[in-house]
Amino acid sequence: MFESYAARTHEKMREVLMAPDATGPAVHYHMIRGGSEKRNITIWESGTVGSEYIKAYGHYHVDDMDETYWVLAGEGIILQQKLADPAVPDVVEEFKAIKVKAGDTVYMPPYVGHLAVNIGKTWLVTADDSPVEGAGDSASMPIHANYDMVKKMRGFAYYVVEKDGQPALVPNKLYKEVRKTDFGGLPVA
């Protein structure tokens, strides 16, 4: 039986947080999965865990599947990164930060890892066209997505933190190399 609702708890998110011991909300984000027919809705809490804004866990698609996000409410940052070699988690060919707000659309190319970050004071709400359908935990979908590479690196190449009331990027020291960057106008702390 396909379970349409899934939640990403604070306990699960500790695996990819800059400060895994910091306190946070019980649930970081809620997912309602409708698959390719109904689309998927994701709702992120506002706020921070330590100084890091609430974010998605992040994943890479394991096949040539692409995806589109439509931002329905709030404001955020979409992080995208492509590994130089899909089998090597700590060398990033390209990293990109994209500021988004309600009404924006962001395309996720095949093989590009991605996650969303809520930098606003309200919910961040997105719809997406990922064909998430199947039994069990619809949050993970091991057939389409690889979460392990993100878990191994405790997140993406950069964390999005609140600095002086504004978002800024902090490098994740576990990555050996990030070859090409587009920080989308965000400062790097």
C-alpha positions as CSV (number, residue, x, y, z in Angstrom):
1,M,0.0,0.0,0.0
2,F,1.4,3.4,-1.0
3,E,1.6,5.7,2.0
4,S,1.0,9.3,0.8
5,Y,2.2,11.1,3.9
6,A,5.8,11.1,5.2
7,A,7.6,13.3,7.6
8,R,11.3,14.1,8.0
9,T,11.9,14.1,11.8
10,H,14.6,16.0,13.7
11,E,16.1,12.7,14.7
12,K,16.5,11.6,11.0
13,M,17.8,15.1,10.0
14,R,20.6,15.0,12.5
15,E,22.5,12.9,9.9
16,V,22.9,15.9,7.6
17,L,23.0,18.9,10.0
18,M,25.9,21.2,10.5
19,A,25.3,21.0,14.2
20,P,23.7,17.6,14.8
21,D,23.4,18.1,18.5
22,A,21.4,21.4,18.2
23,T,17.7,21.4,19.1
24,G,15.1,21.7,16.4
25,P,11.5,21.0,15.7
26,A,10.1,17.5,16.0
27,V,9.4,17.5,12.3
28,H,11.5,19.6,9.9
29,Y,9.2,19.0,6.9
30,H,6.1,17.2,5.8
31,M,5.6,15.4,2.4
32,I,2.4,14.5,0.7
33,R,3.1,12.2,-2.2
34,G,0.7,11.9,-5.1
35,G,3.2,10.6,-7.7
36,S,3.1,11.6,-11.3
37,E,-0.7,11.9,-11.3
38,K,-1.4,14.2,-8.4
39,R,2.1,15.7,-7.9
40,N,3.9,16.0,-4.5
41,I,3.6,18.7,-1.9
42,T,6.3,19.5,0.6
43,I,6.0,21.9,3.5
44,W,9.0,23.1,5.5
45,E,9.0,24.5,9.0
46,S,10.5,27.9,9.5
47,G,13.4,28.7,11.8
48,T,16.9,27.3,12.4
49,V,18.7,24.4,14.0
50,G,21.6,26.1,15.6
51,S,22.3,28.7,13.0
52,E,21.4,26.5,10.0
53,Y,18.0,27.1,8.4
54,I,15.5,24.3,8.2
55,K,16.2,22.3,5.0
56,A,15.4,19.0,3.2
57,Y,17.6,16.0,3.7
58,G,18.8,16.2,0.0
59,H,19.4,13.4,-2.5
60,Y,20.7,12.5,-5.9
61,H,18.6,10.9,-8.6
62,V,20.1,7.5,-9.6
63,D,18.9,7.5,-13.1
64,D,18.3,10.1,-15.8
65,M,15.1,11.3,-14.1
66,D,14.7,15.1,-13.9
67,E,12.3,17.0,-11.7
68,T,10.7,20.5,-11.5
69,Y,9.9,22.3,-8.3
70,W,7.1,25.0,-8.2
71,V,7.3,27.3,-5.2
72,L,3.8,27.8,-3.9
73,A,4.5,29.8,-0.7
74,G,7.3,31.3,1.3
75,E,10.9,31.9,0.3
76,G,13.9,29.7,0.2
77,I,17.1,28.6,-1.4
78,I,17.5,25.5,-3.6
79,L,20.9,23.9,-3.5
80,Q,22.0,21.9,-6.4
81,Q,25.3,19.9,-6.8
82,K,26.6,17.5,-9.3
83,L,29.4,15.1,-8.3
84,A,32.4,14.8,-10.5
85,D,32.0,11.0,-10.2
86,P,28.7,9.5,-9.0
87,A,30.6,6.9,-6.9
88,V,32.8,9.5,-5.1
89,P,30.8,11.6,-2.6
90,D,33.4,14.3,-1.7
91,V,34.3,15.9,-5.1
92,V,31.7,18.2,-6.5
93,E,31.9,19.2,-10.2
94,E,29.4,22.0,-9.8
95,F,27.5,23.6,-6.8
96,K,24.7,26.2,-7.2
97,A,22.5,28.1,-4.8
98,I,19.3,29.5,-6.2
99,K,17.1,32.0,-4.2
100,V,13.4,31.3,-4.7
101,K,10.0,32.8,-3.7
102,A,6.4,32.0,-4.3
103,G,5.7,31.8,-8.0
104,D,9.2,30.6,-9.0
105,T,10.0,27.4,-10.8
106,V,13.3,25.5,-10.5
107,Y,14.4,22.7,-12.8
108,M,16.4,19.8,-11.3
109,P,18.5,18.2,-14.1
110,P,19.2,14.4,-14.1
111,Y,22.0,13.2,-11.8
112,V,22.1,16.6,-9.9
113,G,21.7,16.4,-6.2
114,H,19.2,18.9,-4.7
115,L,17.6,20.1,-1.5
116,A,15.4,23.1,-0.5
117,V,16.1,25.4,2.5
118,N,13.4,27.6,4.1
119,I,14.9,31.1,4.8
120,G,11.6,32.8,5.4
121,K,9.5,33.4,8.5
122,T,6.5,31.3,7.2
123,W,6.1,27.9,5.7
124,L,8.1,27.1,2.5
125,V,5.7,25.1,0.3
126,T,6.6,23.4,-3.0
127,A,5.0,21.1,-5.5
128,D,7.1,18.8,-7.6
129,D,6.6,16.3,-10.4
130,S,8.8,13.5,-9.1
131,P,7.1,10.2,-9.9
132,V,7.3,9.0,-6.2
133,E,5.0,6.0,-6.1
134,G,5.5,2.7,-4.2
135,A,5.2,0.9,-1.0
136,G,6.8,1.8,2.3
137,D,8.5,5.0,3.2
138,S,7.7,7.3,0.3
139,A,10.2,9.8,1.7
140,S,13.2,7.7,0.7
141,M,12.3,6.0,-2.6
142,P,15.5,4.0,-3.0
143,I,14.6,3.2,-6.5
144,H,14.8,6.8,-7.7
145,A,17.0,8.6,-5.2
146,N,20.3,8.1,-3.4
147,Y,20.3,9.6,0.1
148,D,23.5,7.6,1.2
149,M,25.9,9.9,-0.6
150,V,24.4,12.9,1.2
151,K,24.5,11.1,4.6
152,K,28.1,10.1,4.1
153,M,29.1,13.7,3.7
154,R,26.7,15.0,6.5
155,G,25.0,17.2,4.0
156,F,25.8,19.1,0.8
157,A,29.0,21.0,0.1
158,Y,27.7,24.2,1.8
159,Y,25.2,24.7,4.7
160,V,22.8,27.7,4.6
161,V,23.0,29.6,7.9
162,E,21.6,32.7,9.4
163,K,24.3,35.4,9.8
164,D,23.3,38.9,10.9
165,G,19.7,38.1,10.0
166,Q,20.5,37.1,6.4
167,P,21.3,33.7,4.8
168,A,24.9,32.9,4.2
169,L,26.8,29.8,3.1
170,V,29.3,27.9,5.2
171,P,31.5,25.2,3.6
172,N,31.1,21.6,4.7
173,K,34.7,20.7,5.6
174,L,34.1,17.0,4.7
175,Y,34.2,17.8,0.9
176,K,37.7,17.6,-0.7
177,E,37.0,19.7,-3.7
178,V,34.2,21.9,-5.2
179,R,35.3,22.8,-8.7
180,K,32.7,25.3,-10.0
181,T,30.4,27.4,-7.8
182,D,27.5,29.8,-8.3
183,F,26.5,31.2,-4.9
184,G,23.5,33.1,-6.3
185,G,24.7,36.3,-4.6
186,L,24.9,34.7,-1.1
187,P,27.9,35.5,1.0
188,V,30.2,32.7,2.1
189,A,31.0,32.8,5.8
